[in-house]
Amino acid sequence: MAVGKHSQAAEEKTTTRGQSDVNRRLKYISLAVLVVQNASLILSIRYVRTLPGDRFFTTSAVVMAEILKVLTCLLIILLQKKFSVKETMSFLVDSIVFQYKDTLKLAVPSLIYTLQNNLQYIAISNLPAATFQVTYQLKILTTALFSVLMLRKSLSRVQWVSLLLLFGGVAIVQVQQEGNKEASVSDSSNQNYTVGLVAVVISCMSSGFAGVYFEKILKGSSASVWLRNVQLGVFGTVLGLLGMWWNDGAAIAERGFLFGYTGMVWCVIFNQAFGGLLVAVVVKYADNILKGFATSFSIIVSTVMSIYLFGFHVDLMFTAGAGLVIGAVYMYSLPKAASGSSSPSSSSSSSAAAPGTDRGAEMEAFLPKCDGKEKGS
């Protein structure tokens, strides 16, 4: 009897140790995915936007990314319905058309996300990749402030201090860049540092508001996030087409929707479309500390790669400012001492993952949980 109990205890211990090893590996994989997603999108956009020759229309790239997101989410819903086209169509018509009031709630964040995606192209086209990556972390500040105002969330003292450090670090970087503005954009007469800075600031503000608004909608609804992304994508595609027609309509009519698309441009679009969904898959294995570390590490990766790819110059002021931002991001992601209210870090630290992927931050576990929620919708 004693031998049996000892054997069972040893077996349970081995199982627990094995599960722990698997979870640890999954965390490291999650960290790698988040870092690669964070850094690669910014660097690749910067690369394709600074290449000589014909440039693709960024408005068409935004529309294409939205279409790919919608198709991917529809495929996931079809998979959840066990590839029953009839059941999937019935579900989509009921959820999107018949419950039109619920669908219309997504019009506001969709408009903001579409604006934000276009602004990110403008910002990265006019700012060095490392400068954009550092400045873009202001979205943590805007998300936190909107969370306090709209969701009545509370922040710990450490989080308030981290937000002050974040603002100070970004300010130092901007002072440094202002001094080197001519050198930063000397490689192309089409680049305008002020335009890029305004674009990234507006993008951060819109990201904060849209992320919190979307979180508020999700909390008040039983619909799955894949359905929500279909609704967002439908609005985003329509609004993106309107923006494309308004801004580049004549040029696209003359040259074509896919003008300037190269293999690298397609990589950027696929990264933007699927990056957020990929993050959604791995994010359940990553806690807020890991997300914060991934964001901080991606800033370092972007800076180092910018030195080699774009000849970016790093001096003492940029290092100090970026160091403050990296420390602030990590501090903000630390758990609260009190276990009371939830912090905005769930929507902001993971939304800091990468531009164009803010929706992925609020996504739940990949497939299993959605069926029950959809049945309740």
N, C-alpha and C positions, 0 to 999 in steps of 0.2 A: 504493500500500500504506500509506504513511505517512498519506495523507489519510483512508483508511478507518479506521485505528486512532484518529486524532484525532477523527473523527466519532463513533466508538463510545464513546470516553471522554467526549465531551461529552454524548452521549445518556444514559450511565450517571449522569453528574453531575446532569443535569436530573431524572432519575428519582428519584435519592436525595434531591435537594432537595425534590421534590414529595412524596415519602413523609414527609420530615421535617415539612413544613408540615401534612400531614394528621394526623400524630401529635400535633403541637402543638395543632391545633384540637380533636382528640379529648380531649386532656388538659384543655383549658379547659372543654370541654363536661362532662367528668367532674367537674371542680371545681364547676361550677355546679349539676349534679344533686345532688352530695353535700351542698353547702351548703343548697340548697332542701329536700332531704329531712331534713337535720338539724334545721333551724329550723322548717319548716312543721308537722311533726307535733306538736311540743311546743306551739307557739303555738296550733294549731287545737284540740288537746285542752283546753288551758287555757281557750280561748275558749268552747267548747261546755259546759264544766263550770262556768263562772261566769255563764252566761246565766240570766236569771230565767225562771220557768215550770217546766213538767214536765221532769225530767231523765231521760235514757235510762238503762237498766241497763248499767253498764260490763261486767258479766259476760257479758251477751248480745253486746256489741260484740266482746269477746275471742273468743267462739265463732264469730261471723260472720266475723271476720278469718281465723281458722284454716280455716274452710270454703272461703273464697275462695282461700287459699294452696294448699290441696290441689287444688282444681279447676284452678288455673293450672298447677301442676306436672304434673298428669295430662295436661293439654292439650299441654304441652311434650314429655312422654314420647311421647304419641300422634304428635306431629309428628316426633319422632326415628324412630319406627317407620313413617314414611311413611303415616300415617293408617290403618294396619292394626289394626282393633279387635281381631281375633282374636289377633294377635301381642302387642298391648299387654296384653290380659287375661291371656294365658298368662305373659307376663313378670312382671306384677304378682302373680299368684297364686303363681308360683314364688318370687319374691323376698320377698314379705311373709308368705305362709301357710306354704309348705313350709319355708322357711328362717326359721322362727319364732324360733329362738334369736338370730339376727342382728337380727331385728325388735325383740325384747324389750330389746335393749341400748339402744334409743332411749327406753324408758319413763322412765328417770331424767332425761335432759335435757329431755324433753318436759314432765314434771311441773314442773321448775324454770322452764322458759320460760313455762308457763301461769301459774304463781305470779307470775313476774316481770312479765308483761304486765298482770295485775290490779293488782299493786303500783304500776306506773307510772301507772295511772289514778288511784289513791289519792294518790300523791305529787304529781302535777301538779294535781290538784283542790285540794290544800292548800298548795302552795308557789307563789310567783311563778315564772313561766316562766324568767326569767333565773337565778334562784337554783337551780332544778332543773337547768338546763342546765350550770351550773358544778359543782354537787355531783355530778351524774351522771358526771362524768369520773373519779370514784373507781373506776369499773369498770376503768380502765386499771391502777390500782394492784392491784386484786384479781386481774385477769387475769394480770398479771405475776407476782404471788406464787404463784398456783396453777400457772402455767407452770413456775416454778422448782421447786416441790414435786412436781408430778405428771409433768411431762415432762422434768425435769432440764435445763431450758434455762438458759443463763447470760445475765446482763445486763452491759452495759458500765458503766463508771463514770458516763458521762454519763446513762445511763438511770436508774441508782440516784439520782443527784442530781436528775434530773427528777421522779422519784417523790416525793422529799422535798419539792420545791418544790410539786408537785401537792397533797400533803397539807396543806402550810402554806397554800396559796392557798385551798383549800376551808375550812380552819379559820377563816381570817380572814373569809371571807364569812359563815360561820355565826355568828361573834361579832357581826358587823355586823347580821345579820338578827335575832339574839336581842334586840339593843337596840331594833330597830324592829318587833318581832313583832306588837305590837298594831296598829300602823299598816298592816302588811302584810296583815292579814286582817280589817281593819275593814269591808271592803266586803261581807262575808258572815259571818253567825254560824255557818254550817255548816263553815267552814274551820278547821282545827286545824294549826298549824305543826309541833308536835311529832309528830303522826301522819304528816304528810308527810315529815318528816326521817327518821323510823324506816323508813318505806316505801322511800325512795330508797336508804338505806344497805343494807337487806336486799336490795333489787333489784340493787345494785351487786355485793354478795357472791355472789348467786345467778347473776348474769350472768357473773362471772369464772369460777366453777366450771363452769357449763354450757358456756361457750364452750370451755374447755380440755378438758373431757370429750368434747365433740363433736369437737374437733380430733383427740383421741386415737383415737376411733372411726373417723374418716375416714382416718387414716393407716394403720390396720390393716385397711382394707377396700377392695375394688375397686368397690363400688357407686357409682353417680353421686350427686351431691348432690341432683339433682331427686328421685331415688328416696328418698333420706334425708329430704327435706322432706315427701314423701308420708307416710312412716312417722311422722315427727314430728307431722305435721298430724292424722293419724288418732288418735294418742294424745292430742294436744292438744285435739282436738274433744271426745273422750269425757271427758277430765279437766275441760275447761272446762264441759261440760254438768253434770257432777257438782258443780263449784263453784257454778255458777249455781243449780242446784236447792237446794243447801245454804244459800246466802246470800240468794237472791232468789226462791226457788221459789214461795212463796205469792203474792208481789206480781206475778210474771210470769204466774202462772195466772189472776190476777184482771184484769190490764191488758193482757197480751199480750207476746210476745217482742219485737216491734218498737215497743213503747211509747216515745214520746219521740223517735223517729228523725225527724230533719229532713234537709234536703239537706246541711247542714254536717256533721251526724253521719255521714252516708254518705261524705262526703269524708274524714273522719278514718279511717273503717274501711278505705276503699280505699287511703288513704295508708299505713296500718299493714300492710295485707295485701300490697300490691304494691311498697311502698317498698323493702323489703329485696331483692326480686327485681330491681327496677330497678337498685339499687346493684350487685347482682351482675353485671349486664350491663356497667356502665361501669367497675367497679372494676379490671378488667384493664388499663385504660388509665391508671390512677392509681397511682403508687408511694406508699410509706409517707409520704414527705414531703408529697406532695399531699394525702393523706388527713388527715394531722395539721394541715395548713394549713386544709383544709376544716372540720375540727372547730373549730379556733380561730376561724375567720371566722364560723362559725354561732353561736358564743357571742356575738360582737359583734352579729350580726344579731338574735338573740333578745332581747338587752338593749335595743337601739335600738327594736325593734318593741314590746317590753313597755312602754316609756316612753309610746309613743303609744296603744297599745291598752288598757293596764291601769293607766296612771298610775304605773308603777313608778318609785321614787325611787333614783337612783344617787348615792352619796356617795363620798368619798375611800377609805374602807375597802373598799367593794365593788369599786371600780376597781382598787385594789392587789391584792386577792385574785383577782379575775378575770384581771388581768394576769399574775399568777404562774401560774395554771392554763393560760392560753393559751400562755405561754412553755414551760411544762412539757410540754404536749401536743406542741408543735413539737419540743422537744429530744428527747423520747422517740421520735419518729418518724424521727430522723436515723439514717442507716446506721451500723453499727459500723465502727470502724477496721480490725479484723481480720475476715476473710471467713469465719471458722470456722463457729460454730454460728449457727443462725437464731434470731432474737429473737422474743419473743411478740408483737411489734408487728403481725405478720400477723393475729393473732386479736384483738388489743386495740385497735390504733389504728383499724382499720376497723370494729370492733364499736362503737367510740365514735361511730360515725356517727349513730345514732339509736336511740331506744328501740324495741323491737319488731323490730329488724332485725339482731340479732346473728348469725343464721344466714347472712345474706347475706355476712358477712365471709369465711366459709370456702368460698364458692362459686367454682367454676372458671369458665372461659370459657363463654359463654352456651350454645351448642348443640354445636359441633363435637366437643369432646373426649369427650362423654358416651357415644357409641355404643360405642367400644372398651372403655370401663370397664364398661359394662353387660353386654357379652358375656362379660366375665371374671367376672361376679358369679354 
